[in-house]
Amino acid sequence: MMFETTQEVLARVPFSSPTMYRLIKREQFPRPIKIGRRSYWRPEEVDAALEAFANARR
């Protein structure tokens, strides 16, 4: 299983880092997996969140 770093996720999403963490706090974006001090995301969870945002805008 591959994980994406914070920078890789931010390159894919249409919002900034502070907005991403605000959405995580509101439970509208997946929480990262912490390994040591670093944060990683599962790509399929990020894809699902982006799809949910797209569907909500329709």
C-alpha positions in Angstrom: 0.0 0.0 0.0 1.4 3.4 -1.0 0.8 6.6 1.0 1.0 10.2 -0.1 2.9 12.9 1.8 1.3 16.2 2.8 3.0 17.9 -0.2 1.7 15.3 -2.6 -1.8 15.7 -1.3 -1.7 19.5 -1.5 -0.6 19.2 -5.1 -3.8 17.3 -5.9 -6.4 19.3 -3.9 -7.7 22.7 -4.9 -7.1 24.3 -1.5 -4.3 25.4 0.8 -2.7 23.6 3.7 -4.6 25.6 6.4 -7.9 24.9 4.6 -7.1 21.2 4.4 -6.4 21.0 8.2 -9.6 23.0 8.8 -11.6 20.4 6.8 -9.9 17.6 8.7 -11.0 19.2 12.0 -14.5 19.5 10.7 -14.3 15.8 9.6 -14.8 16.7 5.9 -11.4 15.4 4.8 -9.6 12.2 5.9 -7.3 12.3 8.8 -3.7 11.6 8.1 -1.8 8.5 9.3 1.1 9.6 11.5 4.3 7.7 11.2 6.8 9.4 13.5 6.4 13.1 13.0 5.3 12.8 9.4 1.7 12.7 8.0 0.6 10.4 5.3 -2.7 9.9 3.5 -4.2 6.9 1.7 -4.7 8.0 -2.0 -8.1 6.2 -2.1 -9.3 8.3 0.9 -8.2 11.5 -0.7 -9.9 10.5 -4.0 -13.1 9.7 -2.1 -13.0 13.1 -0.4 -12.4 14.9 -3.7 -15.3 13.0 -5.3 -17.6 13.9 -2.4 -16.7 17.6 -2.8 -17.4 17.3 -6.6 -20.8 15.7 -5.9 -21.7 18.3 -3.3 -21.2 21.1 -5.8 -23.6 19.5 -8.3 
